[in-house]
Amino acid sequence: MFRVSRLTDYATVVMTCIAAHPGNVLSTAQIAEETHLELPTVSKLLKSLGHAGLVDSFRGVNGGYRLARPPVEISLAEIVEAMEGPLGMTECSIGDGHCEREAQCGVRGSWQRINHVLDNALRTMSLADMLRPIASAPPATIALTELKGRTAS
């Protein structure tokens, strides 16, 4: 099964919690309470998200965290990359020279095409989109349709 880690999933929960309070500075305790996550986990996530430039931190009595940019300007890909590193379904999807077999691999191009579709789906889905209920086809369905269209060409 292909899946993101539990921490990456929790990072999206934390980011949507913060995004639901535009402009407000939320304490780690408040975020933990609203998301029903453990305080140490939230602290760890916020540290990674801060290093990635996705949240700003403020010290002091009224300190806490808020989004570094508006939710519409933060992609799901940025959150995943902050937690997981570069997006890649396979080693060769990340770039050239990551796999010793790439010169003789017959499926490399297909994996790169799949990786491109996944990357595009995550980059077009914003944090603001994560706050809204899905009204139409999920992005995965759209991405698979796009992939099938490219294969037929």
C-alpha positions in Angstrom: 0.0 0.0 0.0 1.3 3.5 -0.9 0.6 5.9 1.9 2.1 9.0 3.6 3.3 8.5 7.1 1.2 9.1 10.1 3.2 12.3 11.0 2.5 13.7 7.5 -1.2 13.0 7.9 -1.1 14.7 11.3 0.8 17.6 9.8 -2.1 18.2 7.4 -4.5 18.1 10.3 -2.4 20.7 12.2 -2.1 22.9 9.2 -5.8 22.8 8.5 -6.5 23.6 12.2 -4.2 26.7 12.0 -5.8 27.7 8.6 -9.2 27.5 10.1 -8.2 30.5 12.3 -6.9 33.0 9.8 -4.5 35.6 11.2 -4.7 34.2 14.7 -1.7 33.0 16.6 -2.6 29.6 18.2 -0.7 28.0 21.1 0.7 24.5 20.7 -1.7 23.5 23.5 -4.7 25.0 21.7 -3.7 23.2 18.4 -3.3 19.9 20.3 -6.7 20.3 22.0 -8.5 21.1 18.7 -6.8 18.4 16.7 -7.0 15.7 19.5 -3.3 15.1 19.1 -0.7 14.7 21.8 1.2 17.9 22.7 4.7 16.4 22.1 3.5 15.3 18.6 2.1 18.7 17.8 5.3 20.4 19.0 7.4 18.1 16.8 5.2 18.7 13.7 5.3 22.5 14.2 9.1 22.4 14.4 9.3 20.7 11.0 6.6 22.9 9.5 8.5 26.0 10.8 11.8 24.8 9.3 10.0 24.4 6.0 8.7 28.0 6.2 5.0 27.0 6.4 4.3 28.4 9.8 5.7 31.4 11.7 6.3 31.1 15.5 5.9 33.8 18.1 7.4 33.7 21.6 6.0 35.1 24.8 2.8 35.0 26.7 0.6 35.4 23.6 3.0 33.3 21.5 2.2 30.4 19.3 1.9 29.7 15.6 0.2 31.0 12.5 0.5 30.2 8.8 3.4 31.9 7.1 1.3 32.5 4.0 -2.4 32.4 3.2 -3.9 28.9 2.9 -4.5 29.2 -0.8 -0.7 29.7 -1.3 0.3 26.6 0.6 0.2 23.4 -1.4 -0.3 19.9 0.0 3.0 19.0 -1.7 4.8 21.5 0.5 3.4 19.9 3.6 4.3 16.4 2.4 7.8 17.5 1.5 8.3 19.2 4.8 7.6 15.9 6.5 8.8 13.3 4.0 11.4 15.0 1.8 11.3 15.1 -2.0 8.3 13.5 -3.6 9.1 10.3 -5.5 7.3 7.0 -6.0 10.6 5.4 -6.9 14.3 6.4 -6.7 14.4 7.3 -10.4 11.3 9.5 -10.0 13.3 12.0 -7.9 15.9 12.6 -10.5 18.7 11.1 -12.6 21.5 9.2 -10.9 19.5 7.8 -7.9 19.3 4.3 -9.2 22.1 2.1 -10.5 19.7 0.3 -12.9 18.2 3.3 -14.6 20.1 2.9 -17.8 18.6 -0.6 -18.5 15.2 0.0 -16.9 12.2 -0.5 -19.1 9.7 1.1 -16.7 11.5 4.2 -15.6 9.6 6.5 -17.9 6.2 5.1 -16.8 7.1 5.6 -13.1 8.3 9.2 -13.9 5.0 9.9 -15.6 3.1 8.5 -12.6 5.2 10.5 -10.2 4.5 13.7 -12.3 0.8 13.1 -12.0 1.0 12.6 -8.3 3.3 15.6 -7.8 0.9 17.8 -9.9 -2.2 16.6 -7.9 -0.4 17.5 -4.6 0.8 20.8 -5.9 -2.6 21.9 -7.2 -4.4 21.0 -3.9 -4.0 23.9 -1.6 -4.4 24.1 2.2 -7.5 26.2 1.5 -8.9 23.3 -0.6 -8.3 20.9 2.4 -10.7 23.1 4.5 -13.6 22.6 2.0 -15.7 19.5 1.6 -15.2 17.8 -1.8 -18.0 18.7 -4.1 -16.8 17.0 -7.3 -14.5 14.1 -8.3 -11.5 13.6 -5.9 -8.2 14.8 -7.3 -7.0 11.2 -7.5 -9.7 10.5 -10.0 -8.8 13.6 -12.0 -5.1 12.6 -11.9 -5.8 9.1 -13.1 -7.9 10.4 -15.9 -5.0 12.7 -16.9 -2.5 9.8 -16.7 -4.7 7.6 -19.0 -5.0 10.5 -21.4 -1.2 10.8 -21.6 -0.7 7.1 -22.1 -3.1 7.1 -25.0 -1.2 9.8 -26.8 
